[in-house]
C-alpha cells in the first residue's frame, strides 16, 4: 500500500494501551535525600548485684512452685470433692423418705367434747410441698434464710466470707456465731448429714441432736459436701420441701403444716403474708420466738421478715405496709393452756408405748371438762389472791371427778395451768389426817352399827406392845362425853375414832380402805385411826367417789379412747371406772348422811353450798403439815389439799379452813346452772323405846336363878361390848 503524501494513522492498539513508547529517554527524577537517622544509643548493661539476683531468682522459683502446686492441689481437691459428692449422692434416699425427721411420734389430747386442749411430743401436721404451700410462706423462708437459694450450687462463698468478716469484727472466732450457711446446708444439718438416730448408739435424743448441731471445721466441710450432693440429686423445690417439713418451728411443731395448725388452726396452703412471715421468723430461734411464748416479739420479728420480702421484690410496698400494720394473731385453740397437769397425768398413766415412747401420732380422748377445769383454776386463784398472805410458798392441789371415777378437772399446784411440773394432785403422797376417818365409820356401819349409836369421848389410854402407853387427844384438847357416831364424825373427835377402829378391828378397817382405793402401806397401829397413813389427793378423791356411788370401789381415770391418727378404730378404751362393791348401799347411804352433818353442822361448815346438799370430811395431819377437805354433792366429788412441798407446818390452816373455802369456791362454779339434786343419803331409823316390862305369868313360884333369861343374857353381852367401846 502506498503511503506517500500523508502521515501514517495511529494504531488502535495505541489507544487501547495508552501512549506509545518513544525511543527518547526521559530524564530520571531527582532522588530525595534520605532522612537522617538518629544515632542509636546502645544500651549499656548494668551489672546486677549477685546477692539480689540470687534472692530474686529464689523468689521466682518459689512463686512458680507455689503456683504450680496450687493449681495441682486445686485439681486434686476438685477431684476429691467431686468423688466425695458423688459418693454421698449415691447414698441419698428418695425425697419422700426425708420429710418427717422426728425420732418419736406425737400425742394429741382431746377433752370430753373432742376438742384439742393439749399436745405432747413432736407434732407433725403432714408432708407439704414447696409448690403447694402458700407462695407467701415459700417467699418468706427464702427471703429470711437464703435470698440466693435459687442461684447457688449448695454453698455460698460470698455468704461464708461475709459471715467470717462479721464474726471477726465482733471479736469471735471465724466459725463462731454467723455461719453463712445456705438453706441447703441448713437442710443437710437437719438431716444430720444422713446419720439416723439409733438408741443403741446415743444415750438419748438430746445428745444426738447436739452432735448434729456441732460447728467444727471438719463438720462444716462434711456439711458442704452433703449440701452439694443434695443439689446434684434434688431440685431446689425438693430441697425446700425437705426443709419446710423438718424444721422445728416452736410450740412442739415440726414442719410448716404443724406450725400452721398449731398457731393459726389452718393448713400451710392458705397462710397469709403476715402469718407466713411469723412462721418464717421462728426459724432463727423457734423456742424464744414462738408466738405462744411471746406474741409481741414474734410479731416484731414478722415485721422484719415482711421488710426483707419487700426489699427482694417478693411483696409490694402497699402489701408490706398493710401486713405490718395488721400482724398475724393466734387462733383461739393456740392460746388454750388449761389442763396441763391433767394432760401430764394422762400421759404418765397411759400405756408407755403409746404415750411417752410412741413412734406414731396418737389421739387420746379424755374425761377432761374444759368448763370445770377453768372454774377450778379460777376458784383457786381467787382464794389465794384474797385469803393467802403475800409471799407464802404454800401449795395446793384440787381434783374434781364424777362418781364413777372420771376425772373432770385437776390442779397440781398454784401455777394452775402449768405442765411438766410436779403434780401434787397425783404425785404428792401425804398424811391424810382425819380425812381417813370415814373408812373407820364405813367399816362399823357395814358391821351393823348405826349413825345414832353412841361412844364415850373421855380420856383414854392404851398399852401398845413395844411402845408403852399411848393416850390420844382430841384436837381441841376437850372431851364431849357420850356422843353418837355421827357427832363423833362431824366434830372429828379422835378418841371415839380410835375406840371404834379397835373394836371393829384394824385389819378390817385397812381392808375397807384398800378396797376403796387407798393403796399405800397402811400403818397397822392404833394411830392409823388418826390418819397417820399416806395417800395422794387423787386416791382420796376416788375413795370418796366410792362412798357417793353406793359403796363400790372406783379407779380414777382420764383416758376414754386411744387411737392412731388417721385410724377410726380405737386401740383401747377407758382405763378405770366402778369396780367391786366394798360396803352395802345401806351402809354407804348412812355414811353419806353422817358426812352431810360434817358440812351442815360440823368442822366442814365453811364448805356449805347454800341450798345444795353437800357432804365431806376435813383432815389435818400431825403438826398441821397437811390440810385436806374432800367431799361431794350428788353430781361431783372434789378433793382439796394444801401444804408445803418441804413439809413445813402450815400456820393457822386446818382442813376446815382454807381447803374447805377453796372446795366451796370450786363447787359453786362447777355447779353453776345445774339443778339441785339431793344426796343419796339414808337417814338412820331412831331406835324404838323399849316397852314397859310386863309381869310374867305365874306358872309356879319356883325359879332357877342360876341362869339369866335371854333378855338378861343379851343385856350382859351388850354391856361387855359397851365396856370395850365406852358406850351404853
DRENDREN-984041 format. One line per 4 residues: their letters; for each residue x, y, z of C-alpha. Coordinates in nm, 3 decimals. Example, Ala and Ser with C-alpha at 12.3 -4.5 7.8 and 13.67 -1.06 7.14 Angstrom:
// DRENDREN-984041
AS> 1.230 -0.450 0.780 | 1.367 -0.106 0.714
// end
This chain:
// DRENDREN-984041
XXXX> 0.000 0.000 0.000 | 0.138 0.346 -0.090 | 0.188 0.581 0.198 | 0.322 0.880 0.015
XXXX> 0.187 1.225 0.076 | 0.036 1.162 0.420 | 0.120 1.070 0.768 | 0.053 0.726 0.877
XXXX> -0.258 0.685 1.110 | -0.232 0.576 1.480 | -0.291 0.219 1.559 | -0.591 0.121 1.762
XXXX> -0.365 -0.062 1.995 | -0.210 0.261 2.092 | -0.535 0.393 2.213 | -0.607 0.075 2.388
XXXX> -0.288 0.050 2.577 | -0.209 0.413 2.634 | 0.053 0.636 2.490 | 0.305 0.475 2.253
XXXX> 0.655 0.435 2.374 | 0.918 0.652 2.225 | 1.280 0.592 2.191 | 1.356 0.921 2.362
XXXX> 1.478 0.859 2.712 | 1.327 1.054 2.995 | 1.539 1.233 3.238 | 1.536 1.045 3.563
XXXX> 1.371 1.226 3.856 | 1.595 1.359 4.118 | 1.621 1.137 4.425 | 1.503 1.271 4.756
XXXX> 1.770 1.279 5.013 | 1.724 1.000 5.269 | 1.622 1.118 5.618 | 1.897 1.130 5.868
XXXX> 1.881 0.856 6.121 | 1.917 0.943 6.480 | 2.210 0.782 6.630 | 2.101 0.473 6.826
XXXX> 2.221 0.472 7.177 | 2.349 0.144 7.273 | 2.210 0.003 7.596 | 2.474 -0.036 7.843
XXXX> 2.406 -0.346 8.054 | 2.427 -0.275 8.422 | 2.586 -0.541 8.619 | 2.324 -0.685 8.871
XXXX> 2.411 -0.733 9.232 | 2.472 -1.104 9.262 | 2.311 -1.123 9.606 | 1.993 -0.952 9.485
XXXX> 1.992 -1.166 9.175 | 2.015 -1.475 9.391 | 1.717 -1.383 9.607 | 1.507 -1.269 9.310
XXXX> 1.575 -1.599 9.144 | 1.478 -1.785 9.459 | 1.155 -1.583 9.483 | 1.064 -1.651 9.121
XXXX> 1.131 -2.019 9.169 | 0.919 -2.031 9.482 | 0.640 -1.838 9.314 | 0.637 -2.078 9.019
XXXX> 0.644 -2.372 9.260 | 0.357 -2.231 9.467 | 0.154 -2.154 9.159 | 0.205 -2.497 9.013
XXXX> 0.141 -2.660 9.349 | -0.176 -2.457 9.397 | -0.306 -2.547 9.056 | -0.220 -2.910 9.111
XXXX> -0.369 -2.912 9.459 | -0.681 -2.743 9.331 | -0.722 -3.005 9.066 | -0.665 -3.280 9.320
XXXX> -0.904 -3.112 9.565 | -1.164 -3.077 9.295 | -1.129 -3.445 9.213 | -1.151 -3.540 9.583
XXXX> -1.454 -3.319 9.641 | -1.617 -3.443 9.325 | -1.558 -3.802 9.430 | -1.694 -3.729 9.779
XXXX> -2.000 -3.554 9.639 | -2.064 -3.842 9.400 | -2.023 -4.094 9.683 | -2.262 -3.906 9.916
XXXX> -2.508 -3.854 9.632 | -2.522 -4.225 9.565 | -2.640 -4.286 9.922 | -2.910 -4.018 9.933
XXXX> -3.262 -4.163 9.967 | -3.575 -4.055 9.787 | -3.722 -3.721 9.888 | -4.035 -3.888 10.028
XXXX> -3.822 -4.062 10.294 | -3.680 -3.736 10.428 | -3.986 -3.525 10.505 | -4.055 -3.648 10.860
XXXX> -3.746 -3.613 11.074 | -3.889 -3.685 11.417 | -3.735 -3.954 11.630 | -4.069 -4.014 11.801
XXXX> -4.436 -3.952 11.744 | -4.685 -3.711 11.892 | -4.981 -3.731 12.126 | -5.281 -3.503 12.083
XXXX> -5.521 -3.493 12.378 | -5.891 -3.421 12.331 | -6.137 -3.321 12.601 | -6.467 -3.496 12.665
XXXX> -6.623 -3.299 12.374 | -6.350 -3.392 12.126 | -6.171 -3.055 12.121 | -5.790 -3.036 12.138
XXXX> -5.662 -2.898 12.466 | -5.303 -3.026 12.487 | -5.028 -3.172 12.275 | -4.728 -3.378 12.374
XXXX> -4.429 -3.499 12.178 | -4.319 -3.374 11.838 | -4.618 -3.253 11.641 | -4.611 -3.322 11.268
XXXX> -4.901 -3.198 11.061 | -4.816 -3.397 10.750 | -4.593 -3.359 10.445 | -4.608 -3.034 10.247
XXXX> -4.460 -2.949 9.911 | -4.285 -2.624 9.822 | -4.508 -2.596 9.518 | -4.836 -2.644 9.704
XXXX> -4.783 -2.441 10.022 | -4.874 -2.076 10.031 | -4.634 -1.889 9.798 | -4.602 -1.627 10.072
XXXX> -4.457 -1.888 10.306 | -4.212 -2.007 10.043 | -4.104 -1.650 9.969 | -4.077 -1.561 10.338
XXXX> -3.847 -1.856 10.411 | -3.621 -1.784 10.113 | -3.608 -1.410 10.189 | -3.519 -1.475 10.551
XXXX> -3.285 -1.773 10.531 | -3.116 -1.761 10.189 | -3.204 -1.496 9.929 | -2.963 -1.655 9.674
XXXX> -3.110 -2.001 9.725 | -3.219 -2.045 9.363 | -2.881 -1.938 9.220 | -2.606 -2.111 9.421
XXXX> -2.486 -2.471 9.398 | -2.535 -2.561 9.764 | -2.274 -2.338 9.926 | -2.221 -1.964 9.901
XXXX> -1.857 -1.847 9.914 | -1.980 -1.489 9.939 | -2.201 -1.577 10.234 | -1.919 -1.762 10.409
XXXX> -1.678 -1.471 10.358 | -1.935 -1.225 10.486 | -2.004 -1.441 10.794 | -1.632 -1.473 10.870
XXXX> -1.589 -1.096 10.838 | -1.881 -1.029 11.074 | -1.760 -1.284 11.328 | -1.407 -1.141 11.328
XXXX> -1.535 -0.784 11.358 | -1.744 -0.884 11.658 | -1.445 -1.040 11.834 | -1.542 -1.402 11.781
XXXX> -1.369 -1.682 11.601 | -1.422 -1.709 11.225 | -1.660 -2.005 11.267 | -1.832 -1.879 11.581
XXXX> -2.165 -1.702 11.552 | -2.273 -1.636 11.195 | -2.223 -1.945 10.985 | -2.303 -1.821 10.638
XXXX> -2.491 -2.143 10.574 | -2.715 -2.169 10.275 | -3.064 -2.308 10.304 | -2.931 -2.629 10.150
XXXX> -2.663 -2.654 10.420 | -2.927 -2.597 10.688 | -3.128 -2.880 10.536 | -2.819 -3.102 10.543
XXXX> -2.779 -3.019 10.911 | -3.145 -3.105 10.976 | -3.077 -3.441 10.813 | -2.775 -3.480 11.044
XXXX> -2.571 -3.547 10.729 | -2.759 -3.871 10.680 | -2.696 -4.013 11.030 | -3.021 -4.160 11.168
XXXX> -3.093 -4.161 11.541 | -3.034 -4.503 11.691 | -3.096 -4.551 12.066 | -2.820 -4.811 12.070
XXXX> -2.562 -4.552 11.958 | -2.678 -4.250 12.156 | -2.750 -4.201 12.523 | -3.060 -4.000 12.436
XXXX> -3.212 -3.794 12.158 | -3.077 -3.468 12.302 | -2.719 -3.595 12.273 | -2.785 -3.698 11.913
XXXX> -2.924 -3.354 11.824 | -2.631 -3.178 11.994 | -2.388 -3.379 11.786 | -2.579 -3.289 11.470
XXXX> -2.550 -2.918 11.557 | -2.172 -2.913 11.613 | -1.992 -2.633 11.426 | -1.633 -2.760 11.391
XXXX> -1.432 -2.705 11.071 | -1.445 -3.073 10.977 | -1.820 -3.072 11.031 | -1.855 -2.766 10.807
XXXX> -1.661 -2.940 10.530 | -1.880 -3.251 10.554 | -2.187 -3.029 10.560 | -2.075 -2.850 10.241
XXXX> -2.012 -3.181 10.061 | -2.350 -3.313 10.169 | -2.517 -2.991 10.053 | -2.356 -3.013 9.709
XXXX> -2.458 -3.378 9.684 | -2.817 -3.278 9.760 | -2.802 -3.005 9.495 | -2.684 -3.258 9.240
XXXX> -2.965 -3.505 9.313 | -3.265 -3.299 9.419 | -3.433 -2.999 9.267 | -3.441 -2.669 9.452
XXXX> -3.809 -2.714 9.540 | -3.743 -3.064 9.669 | -3.469 -2.932 9.899 | -3.700 -2.654 10.015
XXXX> -3.975 -2.911 10.076 | -3.746 -3.119 10.297 | -3.653 -2.809 10.493 | -4.013 -2.696 10.541
XXXX> -4.113 -3.040 10.668 | -3.824 -3.098 10.908 | -3.752 -2.756 11.058 | -3.857 -2.704 11.420
XXXX> -4.095 -2.410 11.443 | -4.160 -2.380 11.816 | -4.451 -2.494 12.029 | -4.364 -2.859 11.970
XXXX> -4.437 -2.820 11.597 | -4.208 -2.977 11.339 | -4.272 -2.859 10.986 | -4.480 -2.587 10.823
XXXX> -4.808 -2.780 10.834 | -4.781 -2.848 11.207 | -4.688 -2.485 11.274 | -4.981 -2.356 11.067
XXXX> -5.222 -2.576 11.260 | -5.054 -2.507 11.594 | -5.064 -2.129 11.569 | -5.341 -2.045 11.321
XXXX> -5.557 -2.359 11.307 | -5.532 -2.376 10.927 | -5.327 -2.554 10.663 | -4.999 -2.419 10.527
XXXX> -5.155 -2.380 10.183 | -5.371 -2.084 10.284 | -5.137 -1.880 10.504 | -5.144 -1.504 10.457
XXXX> -4.824 -1.298 10.414 | -4.844 -1.191 10.781 | -4.885 -1.549 10.902 | -4.613 -1.672 10.667
XXXX> -4.375 -1.404 10.791 | -4.443 -1.503 11.150 | -4.364 -1.870 11.082 | -4.051 -1.784 10.881
XXXX> -3.939 -1.555 11.162 | -3.935 -1.850 11.403 | -3.657 -2.030 11.220 | -3.374 -1.832 11.379
XXXX> -3.486 -1.905 11.738 | -3.803 -2.117 11.738 | -3.842 -2.158 12.113 | -3.779 -1.794 12.204
XXXX> -3.968 -1.651 11.907 | -4.272 -1.878 11.931 | -4.590 -1.666 11.938 | -4.729 -1.885 12.215
XXXX> -4.434 -1.774 12.430 | -4.432 -1.403 12.338 | -4.675 -1.285 12.072 | -4.540 -0.927 12.056
XXXX> -4.183 -1.042 12.000 | -4.300 -1.279 11.728 | -4.497 -1.001 11.557 | -4.195 -0.769 11.563
XXXX> -3.981 -1.036 11.402 | -4.252 -1.094 11.138 | -4.244 -0.721 11.051 | -3.872 -0.758 10.975
XXXX> -3.940 -1.059 10.753 | -4.204 -0.861 10.562 | -3.948 -0.584 10.503 | -3.698 -0.838 10.368
XXXX> -3.961 -0.977 10.134 | -4.030 -0.624 10.010 | -3.662 -0.546 9.953 | -3.626 -0.859 9.741
XXXX> -3.931 -0.779 9.532 | -4.148 -1.053 9.678 | -4.404 -0.818 9.830 | -4.527 -0.479 9.714
XXXX> -4.489 -0.163 9.922 | -4.862 -0.144 9.980 | -4.886 -0.508 10.091 | -4.588 -0.467 10.320
XXXX> -4.740 -0.164 10.493 | -5.078 -0.337 10.526 | -4.947 -0.655 10.689 | -4.703 -0.470 10.913
XXXX> -4.995 -0.263 11.043 | -5.211 -0.576 11.077 | -4.983 -0.851 11.216 | -5.092 -1.212 11.249
XXXX> -5.267 -1.319 11.567 | -5.305 -1.664 11.719 | -5.609 -1.884 11.680 | -5.816 -1.939 11.992
XXXX> -5.703 -2.303 12.010 | -5.337 -2.198 12.019 | -5.379 -1.997 12.337 | -5.557 -2.273 12.528
XXXX> -5.332 -2.389 12.810 | -5.586 -2.538 13.051 | -5.542 -2.893 13.167 | -5.163 -2.911 13.175
XXXX> -5.150 -3.114 13.497 | -5.433 -3.333 13.376 | -5.256 -3.398 13.045 | -4.934 -3.485 13.225
XXXX> -5.123 -3.732 13.445 | -5.289 -3.900 13.145 | -4.952 -3.927 12.971 | -4.797 -4.093 13.277
XXXX> -5.088 -4.326 13.345 | -5.142 -4.435 12.984 | -4.954 -4.717 12.809 | -4.592 -4.611 12.770
XXXX> -4.555 -4.733 12.412 | -4.847 -4.509 12.306 | -4.764 -4.204 12.518 | -4.408 -4.136 12.634
XXXX> -4.226 -4.360 12.382 | -4.464 -4.354 12.089 | -4.326 -4.355 11.738 | -4.674 -4.299 11.597
XXXX> -4.908 -4.000 11.600 | -5.165 -4.080 11.868 | -5.504 -3.925 11.952 | -5.628 -3.967 12.310
XXXX> -5.979 -3.872 12.410 | -6.006 -3.788 12.779 | -6.260 -3.713 13.051 | -6.147 -3.351 13.096
XXXX> -6.431 -3.098 13.110 | -6.287 -2.761 12.999 | -6.560 -2.566 13.179 | -6.491 -2.742 13.507
XXXX> -6.116 -2.705 13.460 | -6.149 -2.330 13.406 | -6.386 -2.300 13.703 | -6.145 -2.488 13.929
XXXX> -5.848 -2.275 13.826 | -6.046 -1.953 13.878 | -6.154 -2.061 14.227 | -5.800 -2.147 14.335
XXXX> -5.662 -1.819 14.202 | -5.933 -1.616 14.375 | -5.884 -1.775 14.718 | -5.506 -1.744 14.702
XXXX> -5.533 -1.382 14.591 | -5.776 -1.290 14.868 | -5.701 -1.523 15.159 | -5.335 -1.632 15.141
XXXX> -5.069 -1.392 15.263 | -4.840 -1.246 15.003 | -4.513 -1.432 14.968 | -4.648 -1.758 15.105
XXXX> -4.498 -2.069 14.944 | -4.792 -2.290 15.038 | -4.905 -2.514 14.754 | -5.244 -2.651 14.660
XXXX> -5.394 -2.939 14.465 | -5.753 -2.993 14.352 | -5.926 -3.286 14.183 | -6.285 -3.290 14.054
XXXX> -6.438 -3.617 13.934 | -6.766 -3.790 13.870 | -6.893 -4.068 14.097 | -6.762 -4.331 13.855
XXXX> -6.404 -4.202 13.881 | -6.395 -3.997 13.560 | -6.165 -3.704 13.641 | -6.310 -3.376 13.512
XXXX> -6.054 -3.123 13.638 | -5.714 -3.128 13.802 | -5.491 -2.861 13.953 | -5.147 -2.976 14.064
XXXX> -5.012 -2.652 14.208 | -5.059 -2.278 14.242 | -4.950 -2.236 13.881 | -5.289 -2.367 13.779
XXXX> -5.228 -2.417 13.405 | -4.870 -2.541 13.413 | -4.740 -2.857 13.257 | -4.424 -3.055 13.305
XXXX> -4.411 -2.969 13.677 | -4.451 -3.177 13.990 | -4.818 -3.271 14.011 | -4.928 -3.255 14.374
XXXX> -5.267 -3.400 14.289 | -5.133 -3.730 14.161 | -4.771 -3.747 14.279 | -4.760 -3.597 14.630
XXXX> -4.807 -3.872 14.891 | -4.913 -3.705 15.217 | -5.060 -3.795 15.556 | -5.439 -3.793 15.534
XXXX> -5.522 -3.685 15.890 | -5.888 -3.704 15.985 | -5.989 -3.735 15.621 | -5.921 -4.106 15.678
XXXX> -6.196 -4.141 15.943 | -6.488 -4.211 15.705 | -6.332 -4.551 15.629 | -6.343 -4.637 16.001
XXXX> -6.711 -4.547 16.023 | -6.781 -4.723 15.693 | -6.643 -5.043 15.848 | -6.854 -5.000 16.161
XXXX> -7.172 -4.931 15.960 | -7.105 -5.234 15.743 | -7.085 -5.446 16.060 | -7.424 -5.326 16.179
XXXX> -7.351 -5.016 16.383 | -7.585 -4.723 16.332 | -7.519 -4.348 16.300 | -7.702 -4.292 16.626
XXXX> -7.510 -4.549 16.827 | -7.303 -4.388 17.095 | -6.945 -4.397 17.215 | -6.778 -4.238 17.515
XXXX> -6.542 -3.950 17.445 | -6.327 -3.927 17.755 | -5.959 -3.951 17.848 | -5.835 -4.277 17.709
XXXX> -5.505 -4.463 17.711 | -5.397 -4.799 17.583 | -5.083 -5.001 17.610 | -4.903 -5.062 17.280
XXXX> -4.661 -5.355 17.291 | -4.310 -5.230 17.235 | -4.410 -4.865 17.265 | -4.572 -4.836 17.604
XXXX> -4.875 -4.637 17.697 | -5.040 -4.422 17.431 | -5.303 -4.162 17.514 | -5.462 -3.995 17.209
XXXX> -5.606 -3.645 17.243 | -5.877 -3.456 17.059 | -5.773 -3.154 16.850 | -5.948 -2.919 17.097
XXXX> -5.799 -3.100 17.399 | -6.156 -3.126 17.532 | -6.391 -3.421 17.581 | -6.761 -3.436 17.495
XXXX> -6.861 -3.737 17.696 | -7.117 -3.970 17.545 | -7.167 -3.889 17.174 | -7.327 -4.058 16.875
XXXX> -7.112 -4.186 16.593 | -7.249 -3.902 16.382 | -7.141 -3.641 16.635 | -6.802 -3.804 16.668
XXXX> -6.751 -3.779 16.291 | -6.890 -3.430 16.240 | -6.670 -3.290 16.520 | -6.375 -3.505 16.409
XXXX> -6.319 -3.649 16.756 | -6.007 -3.862 16.782 | -6.078 -4.079 17.086 | -6.410 -4.222 16.954
XXXX> -6.240 -4.293 16.619 | -5.964 -4.491 16.791 | -6.214 -4.684 17.006 | -6.428 -4.780 16.706
XXXX> -6.125 -4.877 16.498 | -6.000 -5.102 16.776 | -6.343 -5.256 16.836 | -6.413 -5.349 16.473
XXXX> -6.052 -5.449 16.413 | -5.775 -5.253 16.243 | -5.727 -5.527 15.985 | -6.085 -5.488 15.871
XXXX> -6.054 -5.107 15.855 | -5.739 -5.142 15.647 | -5.915 -5.382 15.413 | -6.206 -5.142 15.360
XXXX> -5.967 -4.850 15.297 | -5.765 -5.052 15.047 | -6.076 -5.171 14.868 | -6.189 -4.810 14.834
XXXX> -5.857 -4.721 14.670 | -5.604 -4.626 14.941 | -5.327 -4.848 14.809 | -5.035 -4.723 15.016
XXXX> -4.893 -4.918 15.310 | -5.132 -4.854 15.594 | -4.979 -4.844 15.941 | -5.124 -5.125 16.149
XXXX> -5.117 -4.930 16.474 | -5.391 -4.765 16.681 | -5.275 -4.428 16.542 | -5.397 -4.536 16.199
XXXX> -5.742 -4.413 16.305 | -5.600 -4.058 16.322 | -5.479 -4.065 15.962 | -5.110 -4.133 16.001
XXXX> -5.111 -4.333 15.678 | -5.044 -4.163 15.346 | -5.224 -4.122 15.015 | -5.241 -3.893 14.715
XXXX> -5.525 -3.648 14.668 | -5.633 -3.840 14.357 | -5.660 -4.163 14.560 | -5.855 -3.994 14.839
XXXX> -6.098 -3.830 14.599 | -6.151 -4.161 14.422 | -6.217 -4.334 14.754 | -6.483 -4.076 14.844
XXXX> -6.636 -4.128 14.499 | -6.685 -4.491 14.603 | -6.889 -4.374 14.901 | -7.103 -4.149 14.679
XXXX> -7.178 -4.420 14.422 | -7.326 -4.652 14.684 | -7.023 -4.833 14.823 | -6.840 -4.966 14.516
XXXX> -6.468 -4.915 14.457 | -6.354 -4.663 14.199 | -6.041 -4.641 13.986 | -5.989 -4.278 13.881
XXXX> -5.935 -4.249 13.508 | -5.883 -3.982 13.247 | -5.840 -4.178 12.922 | -6.156 -4.289 12.742
XXXX> -6.025 -4.376 12.395 | -5.687 -4.411 12.225 | -5.634 -4.441 11.851 | -5.372 -4.364 11.589
XXXX> -5.413 -4.053 11.377 | -5.599 -4.140 11.061 | -5.735 -4.463 11.208 | -6.100 -4.474 11.314
XXXX> -6.066 -4.796 11.516 | -5.976 -4.734 11.884 | -5.683 -4.933 12.016 | -5.806 -4.914 12.375
XXXX> -6.091 -4.773 12.581 | -6.136 -4.635 12.931 | -5.880 -4.748 13.186 | -6.086 -4.713 13.504
XXXX> -6.433 -4.676 13.649 | -6.651 -4.851 13.906 | -6.522 -5.178 14.041 | -6.631 -5.427 14.305
XXXX> -6.858 -5.348 14.596 | -6.686 -5.259 14.924 | -6.978 -5.187 15.158 | -7.351 -5.232 15.120
XXXX> -7.567 -4.947 14.984 | -7.734 -4.914 15.324 | -7.401 -4.853 15.495 | -7.293 -4.613 15.221
XXXX> -7.620 -4.420 15.248 | -7.588 -4.388 15.625 | -7.226 -4.276 15.594 | -7.331 -4.008 15.343
XXXX> -7.594 -3.892 15.593 | -7.327 -3.865 15.862 | -7.084 -3.683 15.631 | -7.355 -3.434 15.535
XXXX> -7.369 -3.337 15.903 | -6.995 -3.260 15.887 | -7.073 -2.983 15.635 | -7.405 -2.861 15.768
XXXX> -7.321 -2.875 16.141 | -6.959 -2.968 16.197 | -6.596 -2.891 16.109 | -6.673 -2.850 15.738
XXXX> -6.915 -2.559 15.781 | -6.708 -2.333 15.552 | -6.781 -2.573 15.266 | -7.157 -2.517 15.273
XXXX> -7.317 -2.463 14.933 | -7.635 -2.288 15.044 | -7.941 -2.487 14.946 | -7.738 -2.753 14.766
XXXX> -7.675 -3.060 14.986 | -7.309 -3.146 15.028 | -7.112 -3.396 15.235 | -6.744 -3.426 15.315
XXXX> -6.471 -3.453 15.571 | -6.192 -3.228 15.689 | -5.842 -3.353 15.760 | -5.535 -3.209 15.929
XXXX> -5.220 -3.417 15.968 | -4.969 -3.413 16.252 | -4.831 -3.066 16.325 | -5.060 -2.927 16.051
XXXX> -4.825 -3.027 15.769 | -5.122 -3.120 15.552 | -5.473 -2.977 15.536 | -5.750 -3.157 15.346
XXXX> -6.111 -3.124 15.253 | -6.270 -3.396 15.045 | -6.641 -3.402 14.976 | -6.919 -3.441 14.724
XXXX> -7.261 -3.340 14.603 | -7.497 -3.563 14.412 | -7.316 -3.461 14.091 | -6.943 -3.435 14.160
XXXX> -6.671 -3.534 14.405 | -6.389 -3.289 14.478 | -6.077 -3.303 14.689 | -5.853 -3.018 14.806
XXXX> -5.507 -3.043 14.966 | -5.288 -2.764 15.098 | -4.936 -2.779 15.235 | -4.568 -2.706 15.175
XXXX> -4.351 -2.917 14.950 | -4.084 -2.934 15.221 | -4.333 -3.044 15.491 | -4.314 -2.713 15.678
XXXX> -4.616 -2.689 15.913 | -4.899 -2.465 15.796 | -4.963 -2.157 16.004 | -5.320 -2.129 16.122
XXXX> -5.457 -2.357 15.850 | -5.668 -2.667 15.909 | -5.879 -2.874 15.675 | -6.188 -2.684 15.784
XXXX> -6.027 -2.351 15.692 | -5.875 -2.260 15.354 | -5.914 -2.607 15.197 | -6.288 -2.602 15.278
XXXX> -6.317 -2.249 15.135 | -6.135 -2.350 14.817 | -6.362 -2.655 14.791 | -6.669 -2.432 14.826
XXXX> -6.549 -2.184 14.560 | -6.471 -2.471 14.323 | -6.805 -2.643 14.372 | -7.007 -2.322 14.341
XXXX> -6.853 -2.265 13.997 | -6.870 -2.632 13.897 | -7.243 -2.650 13.975 | -7.331 -2.323 13.806
XXXX> -7.652 -2.384 13.613 | -7.704 -2.738 13.743 | -8.033 -2.825 13.919 | -8.020 -2.901 14.289
XXXX> -8.019 -3.276 14.345 | -8.047 -3.442 14.688 | -7.768 -3.661 14.815 | -7.824 -4.040 14.811
XXXX> -7.821 -4.038 15.190 | -8.007 -4.278 15.414 | -8.122 -4.134 15.744 | -8.100 -4.373 16.039
XXXX> -8.412 -4.509 16.197 | -8.438 -4.396 16.556 | -8.450 -4.695 16.791 | -8.798 -4.765 16.926
XXXX> -8.836 -4.714 17.302 | -8.826 -5.034 17.497 | -9.173 -5.135 17.622 | -9.251 -5.130 17.987
XXXX> -9.169 -5.471 18.142 | -9.481 -5.677 18.195 | -9.508 -5.924 18.485 | -9.455 -6.275 18.368
XXXX> -9.741 -6.518 18.412 | -9.706 -6.715 18.733 | -9.676 -7.079 18.640 | -9.532 -7.167 18.972
XXXX> -9.328 -6.997 19.237 | -9.011 -7.181 19.159 | -8.737 -7.002 18.955 | -8.387 -7.104 18.853
XXXX> -8.175 -6.801 18.941 | -7.858 -6.968 18.827 | -7.925 -6.884 18.455 | -8.030 -6.544 18.331
XXXX> -8.310 -6.534 18.078 | -8.238 -6.436 17.711 | -8.310 -6.069 17.767 | -8.072 -6.052 18.059
XXXX> -7.808 -6.252 17.867 | -7.828 -6.016 17.572 | -7.806 -5.725 17.808 | -7.487 -5.866 17.961
XXXX> -7.331 -5.920 17.616 | -7.423 -5.568 17.516 | -7.271 -5.436 17.837 | -6.942 -5.614 17.758
XXXX> -6.938 -5.455 17.414 | -7.019 -5.117 17.562 | -6.737 -5.152 17.809 | -6.497 -5.211 17.519
XXXX> -6.635 -4.918 17.324 | -6.700 -4.696 17.623 | -7.064 -4.651 17.514 | -7.403 -4.754 17.657
// end
